[in-house]
Amino acid sequence: MATAINVARRPASGPITPQQRATRLRTRRRYAIANACFVVFLALVLVGTSAFQEWAFSGAIGQGDAANQVLHVVIFVMLLAGSGMPSKRQLFCIPLGLALLLAYCFFSVSWAIAPFISFRRISLTALVVWVTFRQINDLGTERALKLIRYVLIAVLIVNYLMVFLTPYGVHSEVFGEESSVVGDWRGIIPHKNVAGAACAFTVLFFTFDNRQFPRIVSALVIAAAAIFLYYTHSSTSELSLVLALAMGFAIRPYDASHRFAVGICLAMVVGLALQILFVNLTALSDFVNDPGALTGRGAIWPLLFEYAREHLWTGAGFSSFWQIGPDSPIWTLTSGWVAVYAAHGHNGFLDLLVTIGLPGLLLAIVVMIVWPLLRLLLSQSIGKPRRSLLVAIIIFCAGHNLAESTLLNTASLVEVFLLIAIAITYRESDASPGAHHALRGRMTRLLRRPARLSRR
Protein backbone atom coordinates (compact mmCIF):
# COMPACT_ATOMS: atom_id res chain seq x y z
CA MET A 1 0.00 0.00 0.00
CA ALA A 2 1.28 3.46 -0.86
CA THR A 3 1.94 5.58 2.20
CA ALA A 4 1.03 9.22 2.60
CA ILE A 5 3.73 11.87 2.74
CA ASN A 6 5.05 12.27 6.27
CA VAL A 7 6.32 15.80 6.85
CA ALA A 8 9.62 15.50 8.68
CA ARG A 9 9.85 17.28 12.03
CA ARG A 10 12.98 18.75 13.54
CA PRO A 11 14.48 16.58 16.29
CA ALA A 12 14.59 17.94 19.82
CA SER A 13 18.39 18.02 19.89
CA GLY A 14 21.39 17.21 17.76
CA PRO A 15 22.75 18.71 14.57
CA ILE A 16 21.01 18.26 11.22
CA THR A 17 23.14 16.89 8.45
CA PRO A 18 22.92 18.40 4.94
CA GLN A 19 21.41 15.15 3.68
CA GLN A 20 18.68 15.24 6.33
CA ARG A 21 17.97 18.89 5.54
CA ALA A 22 17.66 18.11 1.82
CA THR A 23 15.36 15.16 2.51
CA ARG A 24 13.19 17.29 4.77
CA LEU A 25 12.93 20.05 2.18
CA ARG A 26 11.97 17.55 -0.55
CA THR A 27 9.31 16.02 1.70
CA ARG A 28 7.80 19.39 2.60
CA ARG A 29 7.89 20.51 -1.02
CA ARG A 30 6.14 17.36 -2.17
CA TYR A 31 3.49 17.68 0.55
CA ALA A 32 2.86 21.34 -0.28
CA ILE A 33 2.59 20.54 -3.99
CA ALA A 34 0.20 17.66 -3.27
CA ASN A 35 -2.09 19.93 -1.21
CA ALA A 36 -2.07 22.76 -3.74
CA CYS A 37 -2.61 20.44 -6.70
CA PHE A 38 -5.52 18.68 -5.00
CA VAL A 39 -7.32 21.96 -4.23
CA VAL A 40 -6.82 23.21 -7.79
CA PHE A 41 -7.88 19.82 -9.14
CA LEU A 42 -11.12 19.84 -7.13
CA ALA A 43 -11.88 23.42 -8.16
CA LEU A 44 -11.26 22.53 -11.79
CA VAL A 45 -13.57 19.52 -11.57
CA LEU A 46 -16.32 21.38 -9.71
CA VAL A 47 -16.26 24.74 -11.48
CA GLY A 48 -14.24 24.23 -14.66
CA THR A 49 -12.67 27.01 -16.71
CA SER A 50 -15.87 28.61 -18.03
CA ALA A 51 -17.82 29.36 -14.88
CA PHE A 52 -19.76 32.31 -16.32
CA GLN A 53 -20.69 30.66 -19.61
CA GLU A 54 -23.91 28.81 -20.26
CA TRP A 55 -23.48 25.15 -21.07
CA ALA A 56 -24.57 24.52 -24.62
CA PHE A 57 -23.98 22.11 -27.44
CA SER A 58 -21.29 23.17 -29.84
CA GLY A 59 -20.56 21.63 -33.18
CA ALA A 60 -16.86 21.99 -32.43
CA ILE A 61 -17.14 20.47 -28.99
CA GLY A 62 -15.11 17.49 -30.14
CA GLN A 63 -12.14 19.84 -29.92
CA GLY A 64 -12.53 19.87 -26.14
CA ASP A 65 -11.81 22.62 -23.62
CA ALA A 66 -8.16 23.49 -24.25
CA ALA A 67 -7.72 25.42 -20.99
CA ASN A 68 -9.19 22.53 -19.00
CA GLN A 69 -6.88 20.02 -20.67
CA VAL A 70 -3.80 22.20 -20.18
CA LEU A 71 -4.52 22.65 -16.47
CA HIS A 72 -4.87 18.90 -15.96
CA VAL A 73 -1.56 18.36 -17.72
CA VAL A 74 0.04 21.05 -15.52
CA ILE A 75 -1.22 19.27 -12.38
CA PHE A 76 0.18 15.99 -13.72
CA VAL A 77 3.59 17.57 -14.38
CA MET A 78 3.62 19.29 -10.97
CA LEU A 79 2.97 16.00 -9.19
CA LEU A 80 5.79 14.36 -11.12
CA ALA A 81 8.18 17.25 -10.56
CA GLY A 82 7.37 17.39 -6.86
CA SER A 83 8.51 13.79 -6.42
CA GLY A 84 12.07 14.32 -7.57
CA MET A 85 12.95 10.80 -8.68
CA PRO A 86 9.62 8.97 -8.27
CA SER A 87 9.62 5.32 -7.22
CA LYS A 88 7.92 2.58 -9.18
CA ARG A 89 5.01 2.61 -6.70
CA GLN A 90 4.54 6.35 -7.16
CA LEU A 91 4.56 6.02 -10.94
CA PHE A 92 2.32 2.94 -11.18
CA CYS A 93 -0.28 3.92 -8.60
CA ILE A 94 -3.34 2.74 -10.56
CA PRO A 95 -4.77 -0.65 -9.48
CA LEU A 96 -4.43 -3.56 -11.89
CA GLY A 97 -8.14 -3.85 -12.70
CA LEU A 98 -8.48 -0.18 -13.53
CA ALA A 99 -5.27 -0.31 -15.57
CA LEU A 100 -6.71 -3.21 -17.59
CA LEU A 101 -9.89 -1.22 -18.21
CA LEU A 102 -7.91 1.78 -19.45
CA ALA A 103 -5.78 -0.52 -21.64
CA TYR A 104 -8.95 -1.95 -23.20
CA CYS A 105 -10.22 1.58 -23.88
CA PHE A 106 -6.90 2.46 -25.54
CA PHE A 107 -7.21 -0.73 -27.59
CA SER A 108 -10.69 0.32 -28.76
CA VAL A 109 -9.10 3.37 -30.41
CA SER A 110 -7.89 0.96 -33.12
CA TRP A 111 -11.47 0.55 -34.40
CA ALA A 112 -12.84 3.92 -33.32
CA ILE A 113 -14.85 5.96 -35.82
CA ALA A 114 -12.89 9.08 -34.81
CA PRO A 115 -9.53 7.66 -33.67
CA PHE A 116 -7.79 10.99 -33.01
CA ILE A 117 -10.64 12.32 -30.86
CA SER A 118 -10.93 8.93 -29.15
CA PHE A 119 -7.21 8.80 -28.37
CA ARG A 120 -7.18 12.33 -26.97
CA ARG A 121 -10.17 11.64 -24.74
CA ILE A 122 -8.89 8.34 -23.36
CA SER A 123 -5.47 9.91 -22.78
CA LEU A 124 -7.06 12.70 -20.71
CA THR A 125 -9.20 10.13 -18.89
CA ALA A 126 -6.14 8.04 -18.03
CA LEU A 127 -4.29 11.16 -16.87
CA VAL A 128 -7.19 12.12 -14.56
CA VAL A 129 -7.29 8.58 -13.13
CA TRP A 130 -3.54 8.68 -12.42
CA VAL A 131 -3.71 12.16 -10.88
CA THR A 132 -6.60 11.15 -8.61
CA PHE A 133 -4.92 8.01 -7.27
CA ARG A 134 -1.56 9.71 -6.92
CA GLN A 135 -3.04 12.59 -4.90
CA ILE A 136 -4.94 10.26 -2.55
CA ASN A 137 -1.74 8.25 -2.03
CA ASP A 138 0.33 11.38 -1.36
CA LEU A 139 -2.12 13.09 0.98
CA GLY A 140 -3.62 10.12 2.77
CA THR A 141 -7.30 9.57 3.45
CA GLU A 142 -7.74 12.00 6.34
CA ARG A 143 -6.08 14.96 4.65
CA ALA A 144 -7.86 14.31 1.34
CA LEU A 145 -11.29 14.18 3.01
CA LYS A 146 -10.53 17.36 4.96
CA LEU A 147 -9.59 19.26 1.80
CA ILE A 148 -12.65 17.93 -0.05
CA ARG A 149 -14.97 19.24 2.67
CA TYR A 150 -13.31 22.66 2.73
CA VAL A 151 -13.58 22.97 -1.06
CA LEU A 152 -17.23 21.82 -1.05
CA ILE A 153 -18.11 24.45 1.57
CA ALA A 154 -16.31 27.16 -0.40
CA VAL A 155 -18.10 26.22 -3.63
CA LEU A 156 -21.48 26.12 -1.85
CA ILE A 157 -20.94 29.63 -0.42
CA VAL A 158 -19.89 31.00 -3.80
CA ASN A 159 -22.90 29.31 -5.42
CA TYR A 160 -25.30 31.17 -3.11
CA LEU A 161 -23.48 34.46 -3.71
CA MET A 162 -23.74 33.94 -7.46
CA VAL A 163 -27.49 33.24 -7.24
CA PHE A 164 -28.37 36.28 -5.11
CA LEU A 165 -25.79 38.83 -6.26
CA THR A 166 -25.28 38.17 -9.98
CA PRO A 167 -27.40 37.21 -13.01
CA TYR A 168 -25.13 34.23 -13.74
CA GLY A 169 -26.23 32.03 -10.85
CA VAL A 170 -29.57 31.14 -12.45
CA HIS A 171 -29.90 29.45 -15.83
CA SER A 172 -31.10 31.50 -18.77
CA GLU A 173 -31.60 30.06 -22.26
CA VAL A 174 -29.49 27.02 -23.13
CA PHE A 175 -31.07 25.02 -25.92
CA GLY A 176 -33.47 27.67 -27.12
CA GLU A 177 -36.60 29.54 -26.20
CA GLU A 178 -38.30 26.43 -24.85
CA SER A 179 -35.36 25.37 -22.70
CA SER A 180 -36.54 23.46 -19.62
CA VAL A 181 -33.64 24.61 -17.45
CA VAL A 182 -34.53 28.33 -17.43
CA GLY A 183 -34.78 29.53 -13.83
CA ASP A 184 -32.90 26.58 -12.33
CA TRP A 185 -30.08 27.42 -9.93
CA ARG A 186 -26.51 26.64 -10.95
CA GLY A 187 -24.36 29.10 -8.99
CA ILE A 188 -20.82 29.39 -10.31
CA ILE A 189 -21.05 25.91 -11.86
CA PRO A 190 -21.76 25.87 -15.63
CA HIS A 191 -24.79 23.55 -15.53
CA LYS A 192 -27.51 22.83 -13.01
CA ASN A 193 -27.05 19.05 -13.22
CA VAL A 194 -23.40 19.40 -12.21
CA ALA A 195 -24.38 21.84 -9.45
CA GLY A 196 -26.95 19.31 -8.25
CA ALA A 197 -24.34 16.56 -8.08
CA ALA A 198 -21.96 18.88 -6.18
CA CYS A 199 -24.69 19.60 -3.62
CA ALA A 200 -25.45 15.90 -3.29
CA PHE A 201 -21.78 15.11 -2.61
CA THR A 202 -21.74 17.90 -0.02
CA VAL A 203 -24.65 16.26 1.79
CA LEU A 204 -22.91 12.86 1.73
CA PHE A 205 -19.53 14.14 2.92
CA PHE A 206 -21.11 16.03 5.82
CA THR A 207 -23.49 13.20 6.77
CA PHE A 208 -21.06 10.28 6.96
CA ASP A 209 -17.62 9.97 8.59
CA ASN A 210 -17.52 13.66 9.46
CA ARG A 211 -15.38 14.21 12.55
CA GLN A 212 -13.98 17.42 11.12
CA PHE A 213 -16.79 19.86 11.97
CA PRO A 214 -19.17 20.27 14.94
CA ARG A 215 -22.64 18.80 14.44
CA ILE A 216 -24.32 22.19 14.25
CA VAL A 217 -21.98 23.29 11.45
CA SER A 218 -22.51 20.02 9.60
CA ALA A 219 -26.28 20.34 9.96
CA LEU A 220 -26.23 23.87 8.55
CA VAL A 221 -24.07 22.81 5.60
CA ILE A 222 -26.32 19.83 4.87
CA ALA A 223 -29.43 22.02 5.00
CA ALA A 224 -27.88 24.66 2.75
CA ALA A 225 -26.72 22.04 0.23
CA ALA A 226 -30.13 20.33 0.25
CA ILE A 227 -31.93 23.63 -0.39
CA PHE A 228 -29.61 24.51 -3.26
CA LEU A 229 -30.04 20.99 -4.68
CA TYR A 230 -33.82 21.43 -4.60
CA TYR A 231 -33.66 24.67 -6.59
CA THR A 232 -31.37 23.15 -9.22
CA HIS A 233 -34.31 20.83 -10.03
CA SER A 234 -31.76 18.11 -10.79
CA SER A 235 -34.02 15.08 -10.40
CA THR A 236 -31.23 12.60 -11.11
CA SER A 237 -29.09 13.92 -8.25
CA GLU A 238 -32.07 14.12 -5.90
CA LEU A 239 -33.14 10.52 -6.47
CA SER A 240 -29.57 9.22 -6.44
CA LEU A 241 -28.92 11.07 -3.17
CA VAL A 242 -31.94 9.46 -1.51
CA LEU A 243 -30.72 6.02 -2.61
CA ALA A 244 -27.16 6.75 -1.48
CA LEU A 245 -28.27 8.01 1.95
CA ALA A 246 -30.46 4.93 2.42
CA MET A 247 -27.59 2.59 1.54
CA GLY A 248 -25.13 4.54 3.68
CA PHE A 249 -27.33 4.26 6.76
CA ALA A 250 -28.28 0.65 5.97
CA ILE A 251 -24.63 -0.47 5.78
CA ARG A 252 -23.70 1.29 9.04
CA PRO A 253 -24.34 -1.69 11.39
CA TYR A 254 -22.71 -4.15 8.94
CA ASP A 255 -19.96 -6.41 10.31
CA ALA A 256 -17.58 -8.12 7.87
CA SER A 257 -17.54 -11.23 10.09
CA HIS A 258 -21.28 -11.70 9.30
CA ARG A 259 -20.88 -11.27 5.57
CA PHE A 260 -22.41 -14.69 4.77
CA ALA A 261 -25.77 -13.78 6.31
CA VAL A 262 -25.66 -10.37 4.67
CA GLY A 263 -24.87 -12.04 1.34
CA ILE A 264 -28.00 -14.19 1.63
CA CYS A 265 -30.12 -11.11 2.37
CA LEU A 266 -28.64 -9.25 -0.59
CA ALA A 267 -29.29 -12.23 -2.86
CA MET A 268 -32.94 -12.29 -1.74
CA VAL A 269 -33.31 -8.55 -2.36
CA VAL A 270 -31.73 -8.83 -5.82
CA GLY A 271 -33.93 -11.82 -6.66
CA LEU A 272 -37.06 -9.94 -5.59
CA ALA A 273 -36.02 -6.90 -7.63
CA LEU A 274 -35.42 -9.04 -10.72
CA GLN A 275 -38.81 -10.71 -10.28
CA ILE A 276 -40.54 -7.33 -10.06
CA LEU A 277 -38.59 -6.18 -13.12
CA PHE A 278 -39.59 -9.17 -15.26
CA VAL A 279 -43.24 -8.96 -14.19
CA ASN A 280 -43.38 -5.30 -15.23
CA LEU A 281 -41.05 -5.57 -18.22
CA THR A 282 -43.72 -4.71 -20.79
CA ALA A 283 -44.87 -1.60 -18.95
CA LEU A 284 -41.26 -0.55 -18.40
CA SER A 285 -40.45 -1.03 -22.09
CA ASP A 286 -43.43 1.10 -23.12
CA PHE A 287 -42.36 3.81 -20.71
CA VAL A 288 -38.73 3.89 -21.89
CA ASN A 289 -39.77 3.95 -25.55
CA ASP A 290 -42.06 6.91 -24.95
CA PRO A 291 -40.17 9.87 -26.55
CA GLY A 292 -41.51 12.24 -23.93
CA ALA A 293 -40.59 10.08 -20.94
CA LEU A 294 -37.79 11.01 -18.54
CA THR A 295 -37.38 14.52 -19.99
CA GLY A 296 -36.61 13.27 -23.47
CA ARG A 297 -34.41 10.32 -22.55
CA GLY A 298 -37.08 8.04 -23.98
CA ALA A 299 -36.16 9.41 -27.41
CA ILE A 300 -32.44 8.71 -26.91
CA TRP A 301 -32.20 5.26 -25.33
CA PRO A 302 -34.02 3.28 -28.07
CA LEU A 303 -31.50 4.66 -30.57
CA LEU A 304 -28.62 3.48 -28.40
CA PHE A 305 -30.17 0.02 -28.04
CA GLU A 306 -30.59 -0.15 -31.81
CA TYR A 307 -26.92 0.69 -32.39
CA ALA A 308 -25.81 -1.72 -29.65
CA ARG A 309 -27.66 -4.62 -31.28
CA GLU A 310 -25.64 -4.10 -34.45
CA HIS A 311 -22.27 -3.42 -32.73
CA LEU A 312 -22.59 -5.42 -29.52
CA TRP A 313 -19.00 -6.61 -29.12
CA THR A 314 -16.98 -3.60 -30.24
CA GLY A 315 -19.08 -0.44 -30.21
CA ALA A 316 -17.94 2.70 -31.97
CA GLY A 317 -14.65 2.96 -30.07
CA PHE A 318 -13.97 4.83 -26.85
CA SER A 319 -15.88 8.15 -26.72
CA SER A 320 -16.45 7.90 -30.48
CA PHE A 321 -20.24 8.09 -30.57
CA TRP A 322 -21.22 11.59 -29.39
CA GLN A 323 -19.75 14.99 -30.30
CA ILE A 324 -17.43 13.88 -33.08
CA GLY A 325 -19.06 15.83 -35.89
CA PRO A 326 -20.87 14.48 -38.97
CA ASP A 327 -19.22 11.04 -38.61
CA SER A 328 -21.17 10.35 -35.43
CA PRO A 329 -23.35 7.20 -35.68
CA ILE A 330 -26.27 9.16 -34.26
CA TRP A 331 -26.77 10.81 -37.68
CA THR A 332 -27.40 7.39 -39.24
CA LEU A 333 -30.06 6.69 -36.62
CA THR A 334 -31.92 10.01 -36.56
CA SER A 335 -31.77 13.57 -37.82
CA GLY A 336 -33.99 15.01 -35.10
CA TRP A 337 -33.18 17.00 -31.99
CA VAL A 338 -31.25 14.10 -30.47
CA ALA A 339 -28.62 14.29 -33.22
CA VAL A 340 -28.50 18.08 -33.12
CA TYR A 341 -28.50 18.84 -29.39
CA ALA A 342 -27.76 15.71 -27.32
CA ALA A 343 -24.18 15.69 -26.03
CA HIS A 344 -24.42 12.21 -24.53
CA GLY A 345 -26.87 9.36 -24.07
CA HIS A 346 -28.01 10.33 -20.56
CA ASN A 347 -27.03 6.87 -19.36
CA GLY A 348 -23.41 6.10 -18.59
CA PHE A 349 -23.86 2.36 -18.98
CA LEU A 350 -25.52 2.64 -22.39
CA ASP A 351 -22.87 5.09 -23.56
CA LEU A 352 -20.14 2.61 -22.64
CA LEU A 353 -22.09 -0.15 -24.38
CA VAL A 354 -22.18 1.77 -27.68
CA THR A 355 -18.54 2.88 -27.45
CA ILE A 356 -16.50 0.00 -26.00
CA GLY A 357 -19.04 -2.78 -26.46
CA LEU A 358 -20.41 -5.36 -24.05
CA PRO A 359 -16.97 -6.66 -22.92
CA GLY A 360 -15.83 -3.14 -22.03
CA LEU A 361 -19.09 -2.34 -20.25
CA LEU A 362 -18.92 -5.48 -18.10
CA LEU A 363 -15.26 -4.82 -17.29
CA ALA A 364 -16.08 -1.23 -16.28
CA ILE A 365 -18.96 -2.32 -14.02
CA VAL A 366 -16.81 -4.93 -12.28
CA VAL A 367 -13.74 -2.69 -11.88
CA MET A 368 -15.46 0.56 -10.90
CA ILE A 369 -18.52 -0.61 -8.95
CA VAL A 370 -18.65 -4.31 -8.04
CA TRP A 371 -15.05 -4.90 -6.92
CA PRO A 372 -14.76 -1.71 -4.81
CA LEU A 373 -18.03 -2.58 -3.06
CA LEU A 374 -16.78 -6.13 -2.44
CA ARG A 375 -13.56 -4.80 -0.94
CA LEU A 376 -15.58 -2.58 1.39
CA LEU A 377 -17.83 -5.45 2.44
CA LEU A 378 -14.99 -7.94 2.97
CA SER A 379 -12.51 -5.66 4.77
CA GLN A 380 -12.65 -6.22 8.51
CA SER A 381 -10.98 -3.14 9.96
CA ILE A 382 -12.48 -0.30 7.91
CA GLY A 383 -14.42 1.93 10.28
CA LYS A 384 -18.19 1.81 9.98
CA PRO A 385 -18.59 5.57 9.35
CA ARG A 386 -16.00 5.46 6.57
CA ARG A 387 -17.54 2.37 5.02
CA SER A 388 -20.91 4.15 5.01
CA LEU A 389 -19.40 7.19 3.26
CA LEU A 390 -17.61 5.18 0.57
CA VAL A 391 -20.60 2.90 -0.10
CA ALA A 392 -22.89 5.94 -0.34
CA ILE A 393 -20.59 7.68 -2.85
CA ILE A 394 -20.27 4.60 -5.06
CA ILE A 395 -24.02 3.95 -4.97
CA PHE A 396 -24.73 7.61 -5.78
CA CYS A 397 -22.38 7.52 -8.78
CA ALA A 398 -23.87 4.24 -10.04
CA GLY A 399 -27.42 5.57 -9.68
CA HIS A 400 -26.51 8.90 -11.26
CA ASN A 401 -25.25 7.07 -14.36
CA LEU A 402 -28.69 5.58 -14.93
CA ALA A 403 -29.82 9.00 -16.19
CA GLU A 404 -26.55 10.87 -16.89
CA SER A 405 -23.30 9.84 -18.58
CA THR A 406 -20.21 10.23 -16.42
CA LEU A 407 -18.55 6.80 -16.31
CA LEU A 408 -15.06 7.15 -17.82
CA ASN A 409 -16.08 10.64 -18.94
CA THR A 410 -12.66 12.33 -18.64
CA ALA A 411 -12.82 14.80 -15.71
CA SER A 412 -16.56 15.00 -15.08
CA LEU A 413 -17.51 15.69 -11.46
CA VAL A 414 -19.27 12.39 -10.72
CA GLU A 415 -16.51 10.38 -12.41
CA VAL A 416 -13.78 12.06 -10.34
CA PHE A 417 -15.62 11.59 -7.05
CA LEU A 418 -16.16 7.94 -7.95
CA LEU A 419 -12.40 7.64 -8.57
CA ILE A 420 -11.71 9.32 -5.21
CA ALA A 421 -13.99 6.80 -3.48
CA ILE A 422 -12.29 3.91 -5.29
CA ALA A 423 -8.81 5.21 -4.42
CA ILE A 424 -9.71 5.57 -0.73
CA THR A 425 -11.34 2.13 -0.79
CA TYR A 426 -8.16 0.54 -2.13
CA ARG A 427 -6.03 2.42 0.38
CA GLU A 428 -8.18 1.45 3.35
CA SER A 429 -8.82 -2.16 2.31
CA ASP A 430 -5.16 -2.84 1.46
CA ALA A 431 -4.33 -2.09 5.10
CA SER A 432 -7.25 -4.17 6.40
CA PRO A 433 -7.42 -7.95 6.87
CA GLY A 434 -10.24 -9.67 5.08
CA ALA A 435 -11.32 -12.21 2.49
CA HIS A 436 -10.74 -9.71 -0.32
CA HIS A 437 -7.00 -10.44 -0.22
CA ALA A 438 -7.55 -14.14 -0.98
CA LEU A 439 -10.09 -13.27 -3.67
CA ARG A 440 -7.65 -10.82 -5.24
CA GLY A 441 -4.94 -13.50 -5.23
CA ARG A 442 -7.20 -15.93 -7.07
CA MET A 443 -8.08 -13.32 -9.68
CA THR A 444 -4.39 -12.48 -10.19
CA ARG A 445 -3.53 -16.15 -10.69
CA LEU A 446 -6.32 -16.49 -13.24
CA LEU A 447 -4.96 -13.50 -15.17
CA ARG A 448 -1.43 -14.89 -15.12
CA ARG A 449 -2.40 -18.40 -16.23
CA PRO A 450 -2.79 -17.57 -19.97
CA ALA A 451 0.66 -15.94 -19.92
CA ARG A 452 2.25 -19.03 -18.38
CA LEU A 453 0.53 -21.31 -20.88
CA SER A 454 1.75 -19.18 -23.81
CA ARG A 455 5.37 -19.63 -22.69
CA ARG A 456 5.15 -23.42 -22.88
QUINOR-V42213 format. One record per run of one state. SS is the DSSP state (alpha for helix, beta for strand, coil for the rest). FROM is the first residue (numbers start at 1). TO is the last residue. If there is no record, write none. Layout:
# QUINOR-V42213
ss = [SS	SS]
from = [FROM	FROM]
to = [TO	TO]
This chain:
# QUINOR-V42213
ss = [coil	alpha	coil	alpha	coil	alpha	coil	alpha	coil	alpha	coil	alpha	coil	alpha	coil	alpha	beta	coil	beta	coil	alpha	coil	alpha	coil	alpha	coil	alpha	coil	alpha	coil	alpha	coil	alpha	coil	alpha	coil	alpha	coil	alpha	beta	coil	alpha	coil	alpha	coil	beta	alpha	coil]
from = [1	18	47	61	64	66	82	88	92	96	112	115	140	141	166	167	170	171	185	186	192	208	215	233	235	252	256	280	281	289	293	311	325	328	330	334	337	342	348	379	380	384	401	413	431	434	435	456]
to = [17	46	60	63	65	81	87	91	95	111	114	139	140	165	166	169	170	184	185	191	207	214	232	234	251	255	279	280	288	292	310	324	327	329	333	336	341	347	378	379	383	400	412	430	433	434	455	456]
